[in-house]
Amino acid sequence: MNTTRSQELFETAKKYFPGGVNSPVRAFRSVGGTPLFIRKGKGSRIWDADGNEFIDYCCSWGPLILGHANDGVVKAVQETVAEGSSFGAPTELENQLADLILSFNSYIEKIRFVSSGTEAVMSAIRLARGYTGRTKILKFEGCYHGHSDSLLVKAGSGLVTFGNTSSAGVPEAFVNETIVVPLNNTNAVREAFAQFGNEIAAVIIEPVPANNGLLLQEKSYLEFLRVITKEHGSLLIFDEVISGFRVCFCGAAGYYSIQPDIITYGKIIGGGLPVGAYGASREIMSRISPEGDVYQAGTLSGNPVAMSAGLAQLSACLAPGFYQEQEAKTQRLVNGIRAHIAAKGYTAKLWHIGSIFWIAFTNLEYIRTAEEIDPQSMTIFRKMYHALLERGIYLGPSGYEVGFVSAAHSNEDIDRTITAFAQALDEAFVTT
Ligand SMILES: *Cc1c(COP(=O)(O)O)cnc(C)c1O
């Protein structure tokens, strides 16, 4: 595979951007080599700057559930932008997208649009603190919630900890407001509530943890969180920036039939343009300015071009059988790769939910916590990753990242991918 042009572009980019990128995982550091610079995408395919073609399972890290340059989304964006890109005043498109979402999602009554997942979560945390009058947040090791200060905190040693910052520049004072516990552990949460119960404003979880592998939780665990938060007057926040409109239209709340207090969205909601959102009951949302005393604003919030992209994409997601179809293709992919793993006796497992999948090099039946992921196994991922690229398959460049199947992936794409995975696994295991 010739990657000369990508290498040149990366060298130039390093002069402009820290590490040559505008978001760290793009730098390919965990798989090694040069990041591919992407020139265009259509449907399930992307093409890099050297003209190499790939079937893409990164899909911009999740937003592109219809695939690249979907005709309906492109048309909506073109028509809207031709009439002006932003006004900083209300537009009917905001009503239309809100109406589409709220009509088919009984888990939230009011919504506020922002411009990223990080902003949605940051605002939801402020809302929870404002609403409860409490300051502490309980989060889980292995969940990612964007890069706001309160949430860049990872577990320390011990079951219930105030943890350590996962970034320089996060003040100790923030760390002291963030309790970190392992996933899939009821005792840790009970202990945290026993110690800090009346100080905890909210428990925040990715109900489908998909930013550190796919750490599928049992429904009973999510139900337990619902009960214990209610008992202590804390809010339950589902961070559905990945799972929203992905595992079904109503996200994980709908998938598991659990009513959280606040839900955050991002990724799919904007049809590939920068949109985030948070929603809750009328009562909780009434605390947001200008109605209430929790301040939150945005120059480009509810941007008409982004709203029209979201509208086009989410309308398509409402087609009958849409989610079943993506799930069936993902099941086909996972089954195909599993069959090869079983035939060769490789130490590898795949899991999926809806159209999200993940491969891990383990013998464990399930991986539900971050610490169950073996960092050593990433050497196998790295080899498999490059072998897949050589065969025209593009995944997110890290073994801790999940893959996404879109509506644009055909069964033919899936079958080609199964063959490529089989060969890439053979290559990775032979040399390990
Ligand atoms: C991607 C993601 C975020 C952050 O969203 P950005 O748009 O990257 O700021 C937050 N929470 C979850 C669960 C995510 O997957």
The ligand as a Gaussian input file, in Angstrom:
#p B3LYP/6-31G(d) Opt

LIG

0 1
 C      -17.774000      10.926000      21.821000
 C      -18.292000      10.959000      23.209000
 C      -18.294000      12.122000      23.982000
 C      -17.634000      13.397000      23.523000
 O      -18.246000      13.912000      22.387000
 P      -17.421000      14.953000      21.474000
 O      -18.395000      15.320000      20.401000
 O      -16.221000      14.217000      20.992000
 O      -17.082000      16.102000      22.343000
 C      -18.890000      12.084000      25.219000
 N      -19.472000      10.966000      25.684000
 C      -19.490000       9.827000      24.981000
 C      -20.178000       8.628000      25.517000
 C      -18.893000       9.780000      23.718000
 O      -18.892000       8.646000      23.036000

